[in-house]
Amino acid sequence: EGGNLTCDYRLVEGLDASVVYVINHESWCSGYIENGKMMVEVALSENINGRTAKISLVYDKNHQVELVVEQGKAPAVLVESIDKSDVPESININETLDLNAVINVLPVNASYQNLIFTLAEGSEAFAELSEAGILTGIAAGEVTINVAAVDDSGVTDVVALNIIGDIRLDRDSW
């Protein structure tokens, strides 16, 4: 979860404990020496895969040790709802809309941010949907898009959108 760890360490006889250097290799995990003890501060994580950091204690070229700190998997934050407030009411024929840019999961710190988009039956006559979530209007009509979270929450929603018959002409090469 994060917090502080303490561990005792002992140098070989004859070495001065005030000359030990601590080298931190990750910003989320830092170590330092205080009152003859190794102190490690670990930041809170929402990483569902866990993470590993290395800390090096260095006295000189011949006296070094590397500590490995492993932070376990954080519990998954499940999707609670789908925010479709940025979806426009319509797009034109030949216009594209990136559904990933206008439909998001809530809460914003949900572990899995990806969504699965599918066209409802009959909507294929009015729009095409790529695997990447890009919707393209192909004929005038109403399109229904099914949206599902990819985590174990089971959250789904439906988005309705009109494809309007105005053909937007690309005049760049005229």
N, C-alpha and C positions, 0 to 999 in steps of 0.2 A: 504494500500500500504506500510505502514511503515512510520517512521518519529517520531516526538516528540509530546507528549501530555502534557498539563499542567493543574493541577487542584488545587484549593485552598483547604486547610483543616484547621480546627481549633480544638485545643485541649481543653479539659475541663479546666475551670479556675483553676489555681494553678499548672498546669503541665508544665514542662520545655520542650519546643519544640526542644531543642538541644539534647535530650535524646531519640528521636524516632528512632527505628531501622527499616530498610526496608529489608524484606526478599523476594528475587526473586525466583520463583519456576520454571521458564523456561529461557533458555539461550537467546531466541530470543526477550524477553521482560524484560527490567530491569527498576527498579524505584529507585529514589533517591530524597532526599530533598535538595532544594536549595533556599535560601532567603525566607524561610517560605512557599514555594510552593512544591507540589508533582510533580516531573518531571518523565515522563515515556518515555523511548526510545523503539521503536518497529522496528524490522528489517523487511526489504522488504520480501515479501513472494511470492512464486510461487505455494503455496498449494491451489489446486482447491477445497478443502473441507473446507477451513477456519480452524481456530485454536483458542484455548482459553488458557489464562495464568492467574495465580493468583499471586498477590503481597500482602504480609502481612505487615501491619504497626503495630509495637509493641512498646508500651511504658513500660508496665509492664504486669503482669499476668491478671490484671483486665481491662486494657485499650489496646484493640487490635481491628483491623479491617482488613477485607480481601477485596481487590479490585479485580474485575474480568475484564480482558481486552479481548475482543473478536475481532479477526481480521477476516473480512469477506473473502469470497471466492475470490481467485485471478482469473482473466480472464484466460480461457483455452488458452494455446499455441497450435495451431493446427499443425499436421504433414504436412510438405511441400513436402517431398519426402522420398523415401526408399533407404537406402544405402545397396547395395548387393555386394560391392567390395571385401568382404572377402569370398565369396562363391567359393569353389574350382570348377574346371572344371569337376571333376569326383570323384566318390567314388567307392569302390569295392563292389561286391556282399557280403552280410552279414556284411558290414560295416555300422555304423550309423553316422549320422551328426545331431547335434543340430542346427536347423535353427535359434533359438533365439540367439545363440552365434555368428552367421556369418551374420545375416541380422538385421539392425537397422533402426530406424526412424531418420529423420532430420527435424528440428534442434534438437540438443542433449537435449535441455531443453523443448521439447514437453511435454505437460501435460500427455498424454497417450503414454507410451513406448511400450505397447503390440501390437503384430501383429497377424493376423489370417492367417493360412496357409491351403491351400487345394490343392489336386492333381487335375490337369486338366484331363479331360476325356481321357482314354487310358493309362495314366501313372500308374494306379494301377497294371498293368501287370509287371512293372519293379521295383516298390518301394512301401513300406508301410509308412504311415505317422500317427504318434500318435497324440492325442489331445494336447499333450504337445509340439508338434513341432519337434519331433525326426523322422528323415527320415532314413529308412533302405533299402538298396539295396537288391532286391530279384532276379533280372534277368538282363542280359545285355540289354541296350537300353537307349533311351533318356527320361528323366522325365521333365515334366513342372509343376511348382508349382506356384499357384496364391497366391499373398501376398496382404493383405488389412490392412490398419490402422483401429483401433477400435474407433477412434474419429469421429467427424462429418465432417472431411476434405474431405472424399471421395477418398483419395489417395490409388491407387492400383498399383501393378507392377507384372511382370512375371519373374520367374527365371527358366532357363534351365540348366540341369545338366545331365551328362552321368553316367550311371551305367555301369562299365566295368566288363568284364567276369572273371577277376582274383579273385579266391576265396582265401581269406586270412585265413590261418589255424591258429587256436589257439593251440599253442604247450605248453602252460603252464602246462598241466596235462600229458604230454608225459613222 
